[in-house]
Amino acid sequence: MKRRDRVRGPALAALAAGVAVLVGVAGTQVGGEDEPAAPAGADRSGVTAAVRRTTLVEREEVDGTVRYADPRTVVHRLQPASRFGSGGASATPPGGSGATGAGSATITGLAAEGSVVRRGEPLYRANGRAVILMYGSVPVFRDLREGVVGEDVRQLEHNLAGLGFDPGVVDREFTAVTAEAVREWQGAAGLPETGAVRLGRVAFLPGARRVAARRLGLGQPLEAGGEVLVTSSTRQVVSVSLEARLQPLVRQGERVRVTLPGGRTVRGRIRRIGRLARDPAGESGSEPGPASGASTDAEPLIELIVTPARNPSRFDQAPVRVAIARARSRRVLAVPVGALLARAGGDFAVELASGRLMGVRAGVFANGLVEVSGSGLREGQRVVVAG
């Protein structure tokens, strides 16, 4: 069975008001194909359009924001090797919690905000030595050296191979061959050629990263555990705070249209629909109440994430409009909205090119067309469109 969603109420009421000036033209005579022609003096342009069969999607526009996906903070993990042995970052100072105190490093280099850092490139430099980005989902939690076994070893070897340093078989074992590949990589990166990777010398993140913000500036002291950079994916998403009442209208994977400032549009798909509704009053940072005038019965919101076909904006946090499908009618007869005549009682009619008036029922409105149905109405018939 073909799916048919109809929209009544506000859309029809608005249209009826817009064409109410034509009620006198149709009067109570409108009803069927055999009814008399429109009376003389009707303000009709004589322009006609064909009744066509098409799929109509009526959309509701909601506010959204373009942002970069997957924000993650880069935390400094290295501790001074001179104080806690050659392993450095994996050791804890005697009687301490891991803070380096007077042994803190100094920021000597930082990736620029808005720049993109790729595998093998430095995110920042501490005491002149780089902390390097590698791709992966397993966070660093220990030194990687010969004899160590685990998924973090496989992740390291995969990156070494991607950078052109052969670790042998990419597996979970850190072997002598892996150590030699690490030495070659360290020499190319300007690091001490130890054959082992100290905890914090690399940051494993999922793919190339855009630098969203710096937490520190050049020359500032840097303690282990301190935040250095906020990074994000290089791909943008559109975030929508959708009223919970509209949740039944959206489905994961459904196409939407995103309108940018200036009117340009891009296509996108719904990637995620939030399950947890939140109180919109909490977003303003103020408690609702009689004194503030805030409504206590505001519509709960859910988060909708849209993935555009391409990055829609060169700006972060840019405002956009997102058009979601409110109603859909597939393979229905449609005419231009200007072809509708309002009749008494809120019904409608169209004027055929022959001059006869035909009563019709109106359904979904979209893109300047309206779904129509009525006895005797056929695809290919021509109707008069108001000028």
C-alpha positions, 0 to 999 in steps of 0.5 A: 500500500502506498504511504499517504500523509496528509497535512490539514489545519495551519497549511490549508488555513493559511492558503484559504486566507491567501486566496479568499479574494477568489471565493466570489469567483467560484461561489457555491457553483463549484463542485464538479467537472460539468459545472459552468465556467468561471464568471466573466471578470475573474482575475485569471491570467490565462496561463495554464499548467499541466496536472502532474504526478509526483512525490511531494514532501512538506518540510518544517524548518528548524534552527541548527548550528554547524560545528566540527565533530568529535571534540577531544582534549589533548592532555600532556602525559610526559614527565621529566625522564631525568627525575623518574628514570628512562621510562619517564612518563610511566613512573610516579614520583616517590610520595607523590601523585604524578604532578611534576612540580618544579620539573614541569616542562615549557611549551615551546611550540603549538599547532595553530588554531584552525590548522589540521594536524595529520599522522606523524606531525607534531601537535605541540612541543615541550622543551623543544621536543615534539608530541606527535599525532598518531591514529588510533582508538586505544588511548596511551597508558604505558611505555611501549618497548620491546617485550610489551604485548597488546592492542596498543602495540598493534596500533603503534605498528600500524602507524609506523607502517603508515609513515614508511617505517617497516615494523615487520608483521603488524601484530600485538607484539613489540619485537626487536624489528618493531624497536628498529622501526621506532628508532628510524622514526625517532631519528626522522622526528628529531627524537632520541633514538631509544627504540622505545616510545615513552608514555605521552610522546605520541597522542593516539586520536581517530584520524587527522585533527583540526585544532579548535583551541589552545589551552596554553600559550608559548612559554607557559609551564606545562605539568603532566595532566595539563590540558594543551589543545582542544581538537576535533574531527576535520568533518563538520556536522549540524547540531539541532535542538529539536522540540520533542514533539517533532521527534516522530517526524525524523528517522535515522538516515533520512535526507534533509536540506541545510540552508546556510547564511546567504541562502546556499543549500547543501544536502545531509542525512540524519546521523543520530537522534537523541534519546534523552530529552532536556529542559530548554530552560537549563540552556539559558543558565537561569532558573525559570520562574515568575520573576524572570518571565520564563515559561515553566512548560517549555517544550523539551528538546532532543539533539539531532545530528546531521551529517552534511554531504560536504563541509557546509561552512568555513566557520565553526558554530555558524547558524543554519536552517534545517528542513525536515520532512513533516509530511510526504505523499508519493506519486500523487497528482499535483498542480501549482498552488496558484491554480487553487480557487477557494470555495465557500466552506473552506474547500477548493476548486481548479479551473480547467483550461476549458473553463469548467470548474472542478472541486478538489481536495488539497493535501500536501504543499511543497515547492510551490505545488499542492497535492490535489484529488477529485472525481475526473481529475487526470494527469496531463489535464491543464489548469489555469494558474492565477497571475 
